């Protein structure tokens, strides 16, 4: 069983930045994929950013160039650096991990059902 605990959410104004952290109870290098999802009220959960065990990262088009995902294996922690935030980024942000094997040929999947473990979420609110 893997436990994930997010932190770093909060309220910021448009144009501001936040860094989310996700502390894992297991070695992050054992995760084939890890990533961040978000869910706004009344909307489906969507994939934001992903990092594979080989370090390859992928991003949703809506955050490309503004968000950066990274991983510190020594600290078993996943990060999401978010910049130039706008009201459209307001959501609950969730950390997720996949420990089932995943093909080395493909980027990390962005469907929630592909992930095995989830954190409890951290709220990000951006005001205009």
OpenMM code with the backbone's topology and positions (N, CA, C; nanometers):
from openmm import Vec3, app, unit

residues = "UNK UNK UNK UNK UNK UNK UNK UNK UNK UNK UNK UNK UNK UNK UNK UNK UNK UNK UNK UNK UNK UNK UNK UNK UNK UNK UNK UNK UNK UNK UNK UNK UNK UNK UNK UNK UNK UNK UNK UNK UNK UNK UNK UNK UNK UNK UNK UNK UNK UNK UNK UNK UNK UNK UNK UNK UNK UNK UNK UNK UNK UNK UNK UNK UNK UNK UNK UNK UNK UNK UNK UNK UNK UNK UNK UNK UNK UNK UNK UNK UNK UNK UNK UNK UNK UNK UNK UNK UNK UNK UNK UNK UNK UNK UNK UNK UNK UNK UNK UNK UNK UNK UNK UNK UNK UNK UNK UNK UNK UNK UNK UNK UNK UNK UNK UNK UNK UNK UNK UNK UNK UNK UNK UNK UNK UNK UNK UNK".split()
positions = [
    Vec3(0.0839, -0.1185, 0.0000),
    Vec3(0.0000, 0.0000, 0.0000),
    Vec3(0.0884, 0.1248, 0.0000),
    Vec3(0.0582, 0.2147, -0.0886),
    Vec3(0.1340, 0.3380, -0.1005),
    Vec3(0.0485, 0.4539, -0.0522),
    Vec3(0.1059, 0.5357, 0.0329),
    Vec3(0.0357, 0.6556, 0.0778),
    Vec3(0.0992, 0.7786, 0.0145),
    Vec3(0.0135, 0.8676, -0.0311),
    Vec3(0.0568, 0.9920, -0.0932),
    Vec3(-0.0065, 1.1080, -0.0182),
    Vec3(0.0740, 1.2053, 0.0171),
    Vec3(0.0243, 1.3198, 0.0929),
    Vec3(0.0671, 1.4479, 0.0228),
    Vec3(-0.0327, 1.5221, -0.0261),
    Vec3(-0.0055, 1.6478, -0.0942),
    Vec3(0.0003, 1.7638, 0.0038),
    Vec3(0.0717, 1.8670, -0.0373),
    Vec3(0.0763, 1.9912, 0.0389),
    Vec3(0.1137, 2.1033, -0.0575),
    Vec3(0.0967, 2.2262, -0.0114),
    Vec3(0.1402, 2.3402, -0.0899),
    Vec3(0.0302, 2.4180, -0.1590),
    Vec3(-0.0924, 2.3696, -0.1498),
    Vec3(-0.2021, 2.4434, -0.2108),
    Vec3(-0.2300, 2.5723, -0.1353),
    Vec3(-0.3147, 2.6561, -0.1935),
    Vec3(-0.3498, 2.7810, -0.1284),
    Vec3(-0.4205, 2.8740, -0.2243),
    Vec3(-0.4303, 2.9991, -0.1846),
    Vec3(-0.4970, 3.1010, -0.2654),
    Vec3(-0.3941, 3.2006, -0.3155),
    Vec3(-0.3999, 3.2279, -0.4443),
    Vec3(-0.3091, 3.3246, -0.5055),
    Vec3(-0.3865, 3.4098, -0.6047),
    Vec3(-0.3285, 3.5191, -0.6427),
    Vec3(-0.3885, 3.6033, -0.7452),
    Vec3(-0.3389, 3.5620, -0.8826),
    Vec3(-0.4135, 3.6023, -0.9832),
    Vec3(-0.3741, 3.5708, -1.1209),
    Vec3(-0.2310, 3.6167, -1.1461),
    Vec3(-0.1590, 3.5311, -1.2144),
    Vec3(-0.0193, 3.5598, -1.2433),
    Vec3(0.0762, 3.5063, -1.1383),
    Vec3(0.0218, 3.4589, -1.0280),
    Vec3(0.1058, 3.4102, -0.9205),
    Vec3(0.1555, 3.2681, -0.9426),
    Vec3(0.2314, 3.2194, -0.8452),
    Vec3(0.2915, 3.0870, -0.8542),
    Vec3(0.2674, 3.0088, -0.7257),
    Vec3(0.2683, 2.8779, -0.7397),
    Vec3(0.2614, 2.7877, -0.6254),
    Vec3(0.3438, 2.6641, -0.6575),
    Vec3(0.3945, 2.5997, -0.5542),
    Vec3(0.4597, 2.4704, -0.5729),
    Vec3(0.3896, 2.3680, -0.4850),
    Vec3(0.3384, 2.2667, -0.5491),
    Vec3(0.2755, 2.1566, -0.4786),
    Vec3(0.3777, 2.0465, -0.4545),
    Vec3(0.3634, 1.9808, -0.3407),
    Vec3(0.4496, 1.8679, -0.3073),
    Vec3(0.3634, 1.7458, -0.2790),
    Vec3(0.4188, 1.6302, -0.3056),
    Vec3(0.3502, 1.5045, -0.2789),
    Vec3(0.4518, 1.4085, -0.2183),
    Vec3(0.4379, 1.3823, -0.0895),
    Vec3(0.5291, 1.2917, -0.0199),
    Vec3(0.4754, 1.1500, -0.0289),
    Vec3(0.5599, 1.0581, -0.0730),
    Vec3(0.5196, 0.9189, -0.0909),
    Vec3(0.5781, 0.8307, 0.0185),
    Vec3(0.5035, 0.7268, 0.0533),
    Vec3(0.5484, 0.6348, 0.1577),
    Vec3(0.6368, 0.5243, 0.1016),
    Vec3(0.6595, 0.5271, -0.0295),
    Vec3(0.7442, 0.4274, -0.0929),
    Vec3(0.8444, 0.4973, -0.1833),
    Vec3(0.9428, 0.4221, -0.2294),
    Vec3(1.0434, 0.4801, -0.3176),
    Vec3(0.9787, 0.5266, -0.4478),
    Vec3(0.9993, 0.6519, -0.4809),
    Vec3(0.9376, 0.7057, -0.6020),
    Vec3(0.9954, 0.6429, -0.7287),
    Vec3(1.1152, 0.5909, -0.7197),
    Vec3(1.1693, 0.5295, -0.8410),
    Vec3(1.1028, 0.3965, -0.8720),
    Vec3(1.0220, 0.3462, -0.7767),
    Vec3(0.9436, 0.2256, -0.8027),
    Vec3(0.8138, 0.2555, -0.8753),
    Vec3(0.7847, 0.3823, -0.8940),
    Vec3(0.6625, 0.4204, -0.9621),
    Vec3(0.6895, 0.4290, -1.1118),
    Vec3(0.6197, 0.3490, -1.1875),
    Vec3(0.6379, 0.3551, -1.3319),
    Vec3(0.5969, 0.4917, -1.3861),
    Vec3(0.4898, 0.5420, -1.3294),
    Vec3(0.4429, 0.6760, -1.3632),
    Vec3(0.3914, 0.7440, -1.2364),
    Vec3(0.4083, 0.8739, -1.2299),
    Vec3(0.3499, 0.9539, -1.1228),
    Vec3(0.3025, 1.0837, -1.1857),
    Vec3(0.2008, 1.1412, -1.1263),
    Vec3(0.1503, 1.2624, -1.1887),
    Vec3(0.0554, 1.3400, -1.1020),
    Vec3(0.0091, 1.4473, -1.1597),
    Vec3(-0.0867, 1.5365, -1.0953),
    Vec3(-0.2125, 1.5462, -1.1804),
    Vec3(-0.3237, 1.5348, -1.1117),
    Vec3(-0.4544, 1.5557, -1.1718),
    Vec3(-0.5193, 1.6726, -1.1004),
    Vec3(-0.6225, 1.7271, -1.1616),
    Vec3(-0.7016, 1.8299, -1.0942),
    Vec3(-0.8485, 1.8120, -1.1283),
    Vec3(-0.9292, 1.8595, -1.0363),
    Vec3(-1.0741, 1.8502, -1.0563),
    Vec3(-1.1407, 1.9745, -1.0033),
    Vec3(-1.2071, 2.0458, -1.0921),
    Vec3(-1.2831, 2.1637, -1.0547),
    Vec3(-1.4278, 2.1221, -1.0286),
    Vec3(-1.5012, 2.1981, -0.9500),
    Vec3(-1.6410, 2.1624, -0.9206),
    Vec3(-1.7219, 2.1442, -1.0486),
    Vec3(-1.7924, 2.0322, -1.0544),
    Vec3(-1.8768, 2.0048, -1.1696),
    Vec3(-1.8054, 1.9555, -1.2927),
    Vec3(-1.6758, 1.9343, -1.2820),
    Vec3(-1.5980, 1.8884, -1.3968),
    Vec3(-1.5320, 1.7548, -1.3671),
    Vec3(-1.4921, 1.6870, -1.4719),
    Vec3(-1.4235, 1.5599, -1.4561),
    Vec3(-1.2782, 1.5840, -1.4139),
    Vec3(-1.2230, 1.4817, -1.3511),
    Vec3(-1.0825, 1.4896, -1.3135),
    Vec3(-0.9974, 1.4837, -1.4397),
    Vec3(-0.9009, 1.5740, -1.4501),
    Vec3(-0.8179, 1.5784, -1.5691),
    Vec3(-0.6705, 1.5686, -1.5328),
    Vec3(-0.5960, 1.5046, -1.6200),
    Vec3(-0.4522, 1.4928, -1.6013),
    Vec3(-0.3834, 1.6235, -1.6334),
    Vec3(-0.2870, 1.6605, -1.5512),
    Vec3(-0.2172, 1.7874, -1.5666),
    Vec3(-0.0725, 1.7655, -1.6109),
    Vec3(-0.0008, 1.6819, -1.5374),
    Vec3(0.1408, 1.6610, -1.5668),
    Vec3(0.1822, 1.5240, -1.5155),
    Vec3(0.2779, 1.4622, -1.5881),
    Vec3(0.3185, 1.3254, -1.5544),
    Vec3(0.4677, 1.3106, -1.5706),
    Vec3(0.5241, 1.2195, -1.4907),
    Vec3(0.6657, 1.1898, -1.5028),
    Vec3(0.6838, 1.0393, -1.4954),
    Vec3(0.7618, 0.9887, -1.5887),
    Vec3(0.7837, 0.8462, -1.5951),
    Vec3(0.9076, 0.8101, -1.5148),
    Vec3(0.9261, 0.6791, -1.4891),
    Vec3(1.0418, 0.6399, -1.4085),
    Vec3(1.1730, 0.6686, -1.4793),
    Vec3(1.1698, 0.6904, -1.6098),
    Vec3(1.2924, 0.7266, -1.6811),
    Vec3(1.3121, 0.8783, -1.6868),
    Vec3(1.2223, 0.9529, -1.6223),
    Vec3(1.2352, 1.0980, -1.6164),
    Vec3(1.1591, 1.1748, -1.7224),
    Vec3(1.1030, 1.1051, -1.8178),
    Vec3(1.0308, 1.1728, -1.9251),
    Vec3(0.9025, 1.2347, -1.8711),
    Vec3(0.8777, 1.3593, -1.9080),
    Vec3(0.7611, 1.4319, -1.8591),
    Vec3(0.6643, 1.4636, -1.9726),
    Vec3(0.5372, 1.4699, -1.9390),
    Vec3(0.4339, 1.5108, -2.0329),
    Vec3(0.3363, 1.6024, -1.9604),
    Vec3(0.2738, 1.6903, -2.0391),
    Vec3(0.1860, 1.7908, -1.9823),
    Vec3(0.0575, 1.8035, -2.0626),
    Vec3(-0.0475, 1.8434, -1.9925),
    Vec3(-0.1694, 1.8817, -2.0621),
    Vec3(-0.1404, 2.0092, -2.1397),
    Vec3(-0.2066, 2.0236, -2.2514),
    Vec3(-0.1825, 2.1403, -2.3359),
    Vec3(-0.2126, 2.2699, -2.2613),
    Vec3(-0.3092, 2.2660, -2.1721),
    Vec3(-0.3522, 2.3865, -2.1014),
    Vec3(-0.2485, 2.4389, -2.0021),
    Vec3(-0.1516, 2.3548, -1.9651),
    Vec3(-0.0516, 2.3978, -1.8671),
    Vec3(0.0892, 2.3978, -1.9248),
    Vec3(0.1025, 2.3538, -2.0491),
    Vec3(0.2333, 2.3475, -2.1119),
    Vec3(0.3017, 2.4837, -2.1065),
    Vec3(0.4249, 2.4838, -2.0596),
    Vec3(0.5006, 2.6081, -2.0514),
    Vec3(0.4801, 2.6847, -1.9222),
    Vec3(0.3797, 2.6479, -1.8442),
    Vec3(0.3534, 2.7168, -1.7170),
    Vec3(0.3812, 2.6282, -1.5959),
    Vec3(0.3615, 2.4991, -1.6108),
    Vec3(0.3792, 2.4043, -1.5015),
    Vec3(0.5006, 2.3151, -1.5289),
    Vec3(0.5661, 2.2756, -1.4208),
    Vec3(0.6787, 2.1833, -1.4319),
    Vec3(0.6662, 2.0754, -1.3261),
    Vec3(0.6700, 1.9515, -1.3689),
    Vec3(0.6662, 1.8392, -1.2759),
    Vec3(0.8084, 1.7893, -1.2557),
    Vec3(0.8379, 1.7510, -1.1335),
    Vec3(0.9703, 1.6967, -1.1039),
    Vec3(0.9590, 1.5973, -0.9894),
    Vec3(1.0682, 1.5268, -0.9677),
    Vec3(1.0674, 1.4208, -0.8678),
    Vec3(1.2027, 1.4177, -0.7990),
    Vec3(1.2013, 1.4071, -0.6677),
    Vec3(1.3243, 1.3914, -0.5901),
    Vec3(1.3209, 1.2530, -0.5290),
    Vec3(1.3918, 1.1599, -0.5899),
    Vec3(1.3876, 1.0209, -0.5422),
    Vec3(1.4507, 1.0059, -0.4043),
    Vec3(1.5451, 1.0913, -0.3719),
    Vec3(1.6091, 1.0826, -0.2400),
    Vec3(1.5107, 1.1180, -0.1286),
    Vec3(1.4146, 1.2039, -0.1617),
    Vec3(1.3146, 1.2453, -0.0631),
    Vec3(1.1804, 1.1780, -0.0851),
    Vec3(1.1711, 1.0930, -0.1876),
    Vec3(1.0444, 1.0271, -0.2206),
    Vec3(0.9317, 1.1283, -0.2352),
    Vec3(0.9605, 1.2343, -0.3069),
    Vec3(0.8654, 1.3434, -0.3194),
    Vec3(0.8495, 1.3852, -0.4646),
    Vec3(0.7259, 1.4103, -0.4995),
    Vec3(0.6898, 1.4597, -0.6325),
    Vec3(0.6507, 1.6061, -0.6183),
    Vec3(0.6849, 1.6870, -0.7187),
    Vec3(0.6542, 1.8293, -0.7128),
    Vec3(0.5788, 1.8733, -0.8380),
    Vec3(0.5041, 1.9815, -0.8209),
    Vec3(0.4443, 2.0491, -0.9352),
    Vec3(0.4638, 2.1983, -0.9147),
    Vec3(0.5521, 2.2557, -0.9919),
    Vec3(0.5742, 2.4001, -0.9895),
    Vec3(0.4774, 2.4633, -1.0875),
    Vec3(0.3938, 2.5539, -1.0372),
    Vec3(0.2911, 2.6152, -1.1201),
    Vec3(0.3170, 2.7646, -1.1299),
    Vec3(0.3189, 2.8168, -1.2504),
    Vec3(0.3421, 2.9583, -1.2706),
    Vec3(0.2370, 3.0215, -1.3595),
    Vec3(0.2334, 3.1557, -1.3568),
    Vec3(0.1365, 3.2314, -1.4368),
    Vec3(-0.0043, 3.1742, -1.4205),
    Vec3(-0.0418, 3.1559, -1.2976),
    Vec3(-0.1713, 3.0933, -1.2675),
    Vec3(-0.2863, 3.1851, -1.3053),
    Vec3(-0.3942, 3.1245, -1.3481),
    Vec3(-0.5158, 3.1966, -1.3810),
    Vec3(-0.6353, 3.1332, -1.3134),
    Vec3(-0.7493, 3.2019, -1.3115),
    Vec3(-0.8692, 3.1454, -1.2466),
    Vec3(-0.9064, 3.0074, -1.3000),
    Vec3(-0.8723, 2.9803, -1.4247),
    Vec3(-0.9043, 2.8496, -1.4835),
    Vec3(-0.8238, 2.7365, -1.4212),
    Vec3(-0.7222, 2.7690, -1.3438),
    Vec3(-0.6425, 2.6676, -1.2750),
    Vec3(-0.6986, 2.6326, -1.1378),
    Vec3(-0.8028, 2.7019, -1.0964),
    Vec3(-0.8647, 2.6730, -0.9672),
    Vec3(-0.9239, 2.5328, -0.9670),
    Vec3(-0.8823, 2.4526, -0.8709),
    Vec3(-0.9278, 2.3132, -0.8635),
    Vec3(-0.8661, 2.2462, -0.7415),
    Vec3(-0.9138, 2.1270, -0.7133),
    Vec3(-0.8468, 2.0393, -0.6185),
    Vec3(-0.7418, 1.9628, -0.6982),
    Vec3(-0.6205, 1.9639, -0.6483),
    Vec3(-0.5110, 1.8966, -0.7171),
    Vec3(-0.4751, 1.7684, -0.6425),
    Vec3(-0.4635, 1.6603, -0.7194),
    Vec3(-0.4357, 1.5286, -0.6639),
    Vec3(-0.3055, 1.4734, -0.7207),
    Vec3(-0.2296, 1.4122, -0.6345),
    Vec3(-0.1113, 1.3381, -0.6737),
    Vec3(-0.1538, 1.1929, -0.6958),
    Vec3(-0.0957, 1.1278, -0.7953),
    Vec3(-0.1297, 0.9892, -0.8234),
    Vec3(-0.0055, 0.9128, -0.8664),
    Vec3(-0.0080, 0.7830, -0.8409),
    Vec3(0.1069, 0.6993, -0.8754),
    Vec3(0.0596, 0.5676, -0.9340),
    Vec3(0.1382, 0.5201, -1.0277),
    Vec3(0.1126, 0.3894, -1.0873),
    Vec3(0.2318, 0.2997, -1.0575),
    Vec3(0.2047, 0.1877, -0.9891),
    Vec3(0.3117, 0.0922, -0.9584),
    Vec3(0.3028, -0.0328, -1.0454),
    Vec3(0.1923, -0.0458, -1.1189),
    Vec3(0.1849, -0.1553, -1.2156),
    Vec3(0.2804, -0.1240, -1.3303),
    Vec3(0.3343, -0.2294, -1.3868),
    Vec3(0.4281, -0.2110, -1.4973),
    Vec3(0.3605, -0.1374, -1.6130),
    Vec3(0.4385, -0.0579, -1.6802),
    Vec3(0.3869, 0.0172, -1.7944),
    Vec3(0.4928, 0.0177, -1.9025),
    Vec3(0.4487, 0.0086, -2.0247),
    Vec3(0.5395, -0.0045, -2.1371),
    Vec3(0.6408, 0.1101, -2.1432),
    Vec3(0.7628, 0.0743, -2.1698),
    Vec3(0.8671, 0.1744, -2.1860),
    Vec3(0.8512, 0.2510, -2.3170),
    Vec3(0.7640, 0.2004, -2.4041),
    Vec3(0.7478, 0.2613, -2.5361),
    Vec3(0.6590, 0.3849, -2.5333),
    Vec3(0.5775, 0.3985, -2.4284),
    Vec3(0.4772, 0.5032, -2.4285),
    Vec3(0.4970, 0.6015, -2.3134),
    Vec3(0.4469, 0.7226, -2.3339),
    Vec3(0.4437, 0.8203, -2.2261),
    Vec3(0.3427, 0.7762, -2.1214),
    Vec3(0.3506, 0.8363, -2.0047),
    Vec3(0.2561, 0.8025, -1.8983),
    Vec3(0.1128, 0.8279, -1.9442),
    Vec3(0.0218, 0.7415, -1.9046),
    Vec3(-0.1183, 0.7623, -1.9413),
    Vec3(-0.1769, 0.8800, -1.8653),
    Vec3(-0.2817, 0.9403, -1.9200),
    Vec3(-0.3440, 1.0537, -1.8501),
    Vec3(-0.4844, 1.0220, -1.8004),
    Vec3(-0.5231, 0.8975, -1.8051),
    Vec3(-0.6553, 0.8581, -1.7552),
    Vec3(-0.6464, 0.8199, -1.6084),
    Vec3(-0.7345, 0.8726, -1.5260),
    Vec3(-0.7303, 0.8408, -1.3826),
    Vec3(-0.7335, 0.6912, -1.3527),
    Vec3(-0.8028, 0.6135, -1.4348),
    Vec3(-0.8176, 0.4701, -1.4067),
    Vec3(-0.6848, 0.3954, -1.4192),
    Vec3(-0.5868, 0.4592, -1.4803),
    Vec3(-0.4559, 0.3944, -1.4989),
    Vec3(-0.3670, 0.4057, -1.3753),
    Vec3(-0.4115, 0.4761, -1.2751),
    Vec3(-0.3289, 0.5008, -1.1579),
    Vec3(-0.3815, 0.4244, -1.0379),
    Vec3(-0.2876, 0.3751, -0.9582),
    Vec3(-0.3197, 0.2824, -0.8501),
    Vec3(-0.3394, 0.3506, -0.7151),
    Vec3(-0.2714, 0.4593, -0.6922),
    Vec3(-0.2763, 0.5242, -0.5610),
    Vec3(-0.2969, 0.6744, -0.5774),
    Vec3(-0.3699, 0.7284, -0.4814),
    Vec3(-0.4069, 0.8699, -0.4867),
    Vec3(-0.3870, 0.9370, -0.3516),
    Vec3(-0.3513, 1.0654, -0.3576),
    Vec3(-0.3496, 1.1438, -0.2360),
    Vec3(-0.4881, 1.1998, -0.2086),
    Vec3(-0.4979, 1.2739, -0.0997),
    Vec3(-0.6278, 1.3262, -0.0574),
    Vec3(-0.6616, 1.4580, -0.1261),
    Vec3(-0.5642, 1.5186, -0.1897),
    Vec3(-0.5878, 1.6423, -0.2635),
    Vec3(-0.5483, 1.7662, -0.1863),
    Vec3(-0.5139, 1.8698, -0.2602),
    Vec3(-0.4833, 1.9999, -0.2019),
    Vec3(-0.5484, 2.1067, -0.2905),
    Vec3(-0.6151, 2.2016, -0.2281),
    Vec3(-0.6936, 2.3002, -0.3024),
    Vec3(-0.6058, 2.4151, -0.3508),
    Vec3(-0.6257, 2.4501, -0.4762),
    Vec3(-0.5618, 2.5673, -0.5352),
    Vec3(-0.6722, 2.6611, -0.5824),
    Vec3(-0.6678, 2.7841, -0.5352),
    Vec3(-0.7679, 2.8833, -0.5732),
    Vec3(-0.6962, 3.0062, -0.6277),
    Vec3(-0.7320, 3.0447, -0.7500),
    Vec3(-0.6692, 3.1596, -0.8142),
    Vec3(-0.7761, 3.2655, -0.8384),
    Vec3(-0.7539, 3.3835, -0.7853),
    Vec3(-0.8492, 3.4923, -0.8013),
    Vec3(-0.7979, 3.5911, -0.9064),
    Vec3(-0.8938, 3.6495, -0.9764),
    Vec3(-0.8578, 3.7435, -1.0841),
    Vec3(-0.8381, 3.8842, -1.0313),
] * unit.nanometer
topology = app.Topology()
chain = topology.addChain("A")
for resn in residues:
    res = topology.addResidue(resn, chain)
    for name in ("N", "CA", "C"):
        topology.addAtom(name, app.Element.getBySymbol(name[0]), res)
